[in-house]
Amino acid sequence: MTRDERGAAVVDFVLVLLLLLPLVIGVLQLALVLHVRNTLASAASEGARHAAVAGSSAQQGEAKIRQQVAEAVSGDFAHDVVVRPAEVGGAPGYEAVVVADVPVLGLGGPAVQVRVTGHAVAEVQP
């Protein structure tokens, strides 16, 4: 290594780091948003199924959704949870809708609104 090349590795490292660090942080943030969205979708489906069981109610479905969201991510994400009777494929059932604000830039940054739904056919009591 000649005298003119000393310190070149440090400069190369910094320049590459300036390109790769935002890319890695962006991928991690995308993973967080998708994780929260998938968790909310799973909770909405489970809440609709819970409400559709014979002898259950829409309020119990909402409670199930809030419980699952609080256990998986945080109860602060889901600010609007609604379970209501609906027609599912021509049969009576329940629809669960969860609306949440998911942060886009870090956990304290601006948020994007995510809306997911879940459906289930209601059990008929004999």
Secondary structure, DSSP 8 states (H G I E B T S, - for coil): --GGGTTHHHHHHHHHHHHHHHHHHHHHHHHHHHHHHHHHHHHHHHHHHHHHSTT--HHHHHHHHHHHHHHHT-TTTEEEEEEEEEEETTEEEEEEEEEEEEESSTTTS-EEEEEEEEEEE-----
